[in-house]
Amino acid sequence: MQAGNRSSILIIKEMKLYIKILAMLMLPLLFSACKKDEHSIGKVLDKSEIQYSVTQDMQADAGGNTVILKNLTPGTLSMWDYGTGTSTRMTDTVRFAFAGDYVIKFSVGSGGAVVKLDSVVVKVTQDNLNYVNDPLWTALSGGVGNEKEWILDTEGIYFGGPLSFYGVNIGWLKEGGPWASGASATGCYGGDCWTWGPGPADIYPNMMTKGDYGVMTFGLKGTAAFKAVKPMENGITQNGTYYLNVSSKMLTINGGSILRGYKPAKNGIAGISNWTNYKIISLDENTLQLGVIRDKDVDGEGQAMITYNFISKKFASEYVPPVTGPDEGFDPTFKAGELLNMLTGTASGRLWKLDAAGNPIDWIGKGKGWTKSHADSRDWGWNDSWDAVAADSWILFNKVGGQKYTRNQSGTVTTGTFTINEATNEVTLNGDLLIQNPGNWMSPVKHTFKVVKAFPGKVESKGIWFGVDYNAEKDEWFSFHYIL
């Protein structure tokens, strides 16, 4: 976790401590107030006193897909269960995409008790697939008539691990892209937006036991059906329904929960009371992040949102691990005299320039570079001043009458000689250095540089990489790309 994130958590903990102290100080006042005024929570209403309505809007949908729920009894708490989701609103509108019979269950909180009312069955006679044709529905389920299987990213194929920890105000990635902490972060909807994505070494075994966490399936075959097979939860299988609220980016699962086999006493995974409603943090064809709020304080850690990171089973099965070997051409092997011929070419020599329009600089660590173009390090690395230098500078190597080079540095031409150590692929300039950008921190400062990447037989199309500085701790070369 970043230092800024830790500071935010400490501040939150201190605020909670102050609130607890304040509450203790106010207890005598509260007791005094209770003695003066005694309040009643009221009587429990009889079923006959509770009025409510369930109405199908036939003008909105000829098949009765749109259903309006109304609690007409003031002073009561609504508890609707309509099969594909739940609601606590006094008035709510539900839209069923598929034809069928739907049971609407209604209860109210009254006088400190729950009063259950008679269920109502609504008959939907036609499909209205407009209610499930949003790209998010398709990404989650595969689309109407299909189903899609999801697994936890336990191998770190995409997310680096199956769990992430966020502040409670993190939400849908409005703009897409990487996470960042702070009030202006992408996906931040309030003041509590810290982030922490632990690596596998942090997850196992402290938070989760390694193993097969099973498969969960979201389908749209006649209904929005959910199924979860959970080897890590005593081998149970759950069958239920789900509803995706596209506007609020919330997923509701009825009759089951996501794959979540966990150690409830470990590192904040406990303390979650709602396994029905989930924040959708991100969702596309291959990946899904679902967040649940840790609403109960565990070990003084306070509230947080724990996000479970999923990948589609198809994506996992087709995943090909990236090549971990070094870049093409790294640490090349030359025949005797081959490096000299690559540098000098024919009798007239070869003129080399910095690859300003392509990929002019790179930090090649453990044989692998990370930049793909000058834009990757633009301004803080490669910048306009380097563009100006590269446009008006070059270096010419030739071997006529000895190994000599000529450098044109922004119109100033100088000459010198050079030597090659064929055992190490090092070139030493006896005179001026490689092309400079005076005063810039990236300018080469050594007379000896190493050919760290080269492509015998492809020099005209691929150029050559000159390593001008080496960081032994990182096994990293800072290199310039020269082209003909």
C-alpha positions, 0 to 999 in steps of 0.5 A: 500500500502506498504511503498516501493510502496508509496516511488516509487510513490512519486519519480515518482510524483517528476520526473513528476514535474521536467519534467513540470518545464523543459518544461516551461523553454524550451518554449521560446526556442521552440517559437524562434525555431518556428520563424526560421523554419516553418514546414508543416505536408504535404498534404493529399494524395488522395485515388489514391496515396495510395498503399496497398495489402491484400494477402492470403498465400495459401501455409501457409493455403490451406483455405486462413487462413493466410492473409498478410497486407501491407501498401506500401505508405511511410510516412503514418500511418497504421490503419488496422481493420480485424474484429478479431483485429486491427493493426498499422503496415506497414506489418502484418500477420493475421491468421483466425481460422474459415472459413468465409468471413472477411472484411479488413478495411484499413485507413491511417493517411496522412497530419493530416487527416485520409484517408479511403480506400476501404475495401477488403473481404477475403474468408477463405474456411477451418477451421484451429483450430491450431490457437486457440488450445493453452491452453490459448485459451481453458482457456478463451473460454472453447475450440473450439465449446464451450463458457465460462462465466466470472464475476467480483470477487466482492465477493472476492472469489479468488482475494479478490476483483474485482480490483487491482492496479499495475505499468505499467510494470507489465505483465504476471506472467512468473513463477506463484505464488504471487505478490511482489514489486520491480525490481525482482518481478514475472511478472515485466518487467521494472522499474514501478512494484509496486502493491496494491490489495485493500480489499473490504472495500477500493473498496466500495463505493469509487471505485465501487458501490456494485451490479451485474456487469453482465456476459461476454462470450468468445466463439469459436463456428464458430468464436471468439465471445464476448458478455457482458451483463452489468446491471451496465452500463445502462443495455446494451448488447454488441456483438463483436469479440475478439483475443488472442495473445498468445505470447504477452499475449494481448487480443483485444476485438472489438465491446465491452469491459470488465465488468467495471461498475465504478464511473469515478470520483473516485480514479483513475478509470477514465483516461483510453482511451483504452478499446479495448486492455488488458494485460493478467496478469493471466489466468487459468481454473477458474481465469482471470486478465485483465489490462488496462493502466490509461494513463491520469493523474487523481488527480495527481496520474500518470500512473498506470495499473488497473487490473480487476479480474474475475472468471468463472461463473461456478467456482463461482457457485461451490465455497464452502466457507472455514470452518471458525471454529477452528481446530479439537481438539482446546481447548479440553474438558476432563473428570476427569483424562483423560488428565493425562491418555493421557499424561502418558498412561499405568503404564510404562508411555508414551514417547513423541518426537517433530514431526520433520519430520511432523509439529513440530511448529505452531502459532495457532491464533483464534483456527486455525493453519497455518503451515502444515509441518516443511517446512512452517517455515523452517530456520527462525523457524524450522531449522537444529539445531532443527532437531538435538535436536529432533532426540536425545531428548524426555520427558517421563510422568508417574504416578507410585508413583506420577506424574513424568517426565523424560527428555532426552535433547540430552543425558542429563537425568533429572527428575521432577514432574508435576501437571495438572490444569484440569480447564484450561488444563495447565500442570506445570513442577517442574524441567526442561522445555520442550525440549530445543534448547539452544540459539534459540529464539523458546525454551520454557521459561515457566514451565507451558504450555497449551494443546491447541489441543488434540484428545482423542481416536486419540492420537497415530495418531495425537499427542498433541499440547503444547502451550508454549506462548500466544499473547493476542493481536492476540489471538495466541498460539505458540505451539509445536507438540509432538507425541508418 
